[in-house]
Amino acid sequence: MAFRDKISQILSIRESPHRIALAFSVGIFIGMSPLLGIHTLLGIAVAWQFRLNKLVTLVGVYVTNPWTIIPIYTFGTWLGAKLLGVRHLLPDIDWSHLTFMGFINDFRHLLMPFVVGTTFVGTISAIAGYALIYHSVKKARG
């Protein structure tokens, strides 16, 4: 199902515009969170816990997908580095002797910028997503 079809489905759900937009924005926030690998489960759990529409929440979660996650996470990490004042982003790497633990150690300094940046991007995206879906539902319903 194409994203456009999912949005059409969202617009036809019989819930208040606020509840639909809230479910979507929660999904967007979760999808852009640094908790890579558990977005789907977390989206379902949060939707269930707060009695949000699971389909709408998952559509928000899936705004991030294999094609969008790399640019979103890269931008989030860059932004987090700017917000935290990290100046040296890319370490000098000895590619001929690279090990997994060496890689982890070389990039450890980017963990906090990653967490801060993706959380910030997720928050701003969730707010924008809420406004977009809320007004779209209101407009679609006349």
Summary of the structure (lengths in Angstrom):
residues: 142
radius of gyration: 17.9
end to end distance: 25.7
largest distance: 63.1
contacts: 427
relative contact order: 0.18
helix: 73%
strand: 0%
